[in-house]
Amino acid sequence: MAANLPETMTAMGFDEAGGPEVLRPETLPVPVPGANQILIRVAYAGVNRPDVIQRQGFYPPPPGASSIPGLEVAGTVVATGPGVGPEVQGRRVCALVSGGGYAEYCLAHVAHSLRLPDDMAFDTAAAIPETLFTVWHNVFERGWASDGETLLVHGGTSGIGTMAIQLAKAFEMKVISTAGSDDKCAAIRELGADLAINYKTQDFVEEVKRFTDGEGVDVVLDMVSGDYVARNMECLAEDGRHVTIAVLGGLKAEINMATVMRKRLSLTGSTLRPRSDEFKALIADEIYHHAWPLFEERAVAPVMDQTFPLAEAGAAHARMEEGAHIGKIVLEVFGD
């Protein structure tokens, strides 16, 4: 550990599951990096739906992960563990973490971090890792998306949705997305979506069929599940791929397996947080070579919604639960 680091830090935790008000500051020891780990002095931390679900008591951290919420951070490397080269010390990075982001200092696996361009602000960087890793793995690896194909994204103004729309357009795909208001649909179109559907006033199945001349889409990125799954299958073209990353609309779905056979559909899904360090490192390597240049060139950038001080993490969660946000919510920690 670096000699000038404090012994303790402030973090936002909770004693028992509940509403946003259960989040409160606590004093904890500054963590010590182990093998292949870096310690980041957190400038900003991203707020994500899994943080909310963890606080509600439905998404416990995986074994060995910090119980403090927070899955992505940006800041400066202030200490390194065994196996990390000296050149990493002092580096500006953003990182995907398994927990602990809502704190002044956070551990990360060195292979799960991305070095920032000199002109990338920390608040912007903190809004990238969780959504980028999730979209890259699920749309392009599990969903086998490729240029010229069409992607249907639900929740287009969420952090995941805004990232998926931009990445898909950057790789020359057509994008259809849903949202719950006309204003949100306008925001989706500004991001480049070819079609924005207000799911409260329009039938997205019929709109997809109309837009694609009845052919359907190649990939669906679904955060709803429940009764959306059967409707998504109606939207899929032959050999289409359905990828589920959240179950906000319900854990169970009833589907017609004859449709799966007739269209030769592939249904898959994933959760990223409990995957192995080695697996996440492989995703990071692919991102670094194929997607990170888009961020360095500012061809893709996270859509920023609102920034809250670390001490107001509860208010940030309330903002996310209201559903009014467009893009990413972040917490300012040191704000470097």
Salt bridges, closest charged atoms under 4 A:
ASP15 OD1 - ARG24 NH2 2.44
GLU26 OE2 - ARG24 NH1 3.01
GLU72 OE2 - LYS328 NZ 2.46
ASP119 OD2 - ARG298 NH2 3.18
GLU141 OE1 - HIS137 ND1 2.63
GLU149 OE1 - ARG241 NH2 2.70
ASP194 OD2 - LYS169 NZ 2.90
ASP203 OD1 - ARG231 NH2 3.58
GLU207 OE1 - ARG210 NH2 3.00
ASP222 OD2 - HIS242 NE2 3.96
GLU234 OE1 - LYS209 NZ 3.78
GLU238 OE1 - ARG264 NH2 3.19
ASP239 OD1 - ARG264 NE 2.96
ASP285 OD1 - HIS289 ND1 3.52
ASP305 OD2 - ARG319 NE 2.92
GLU321 OE2 - ARG55 NH2 2.79
ASP336 OD2 - ARG41 NH1 2.42
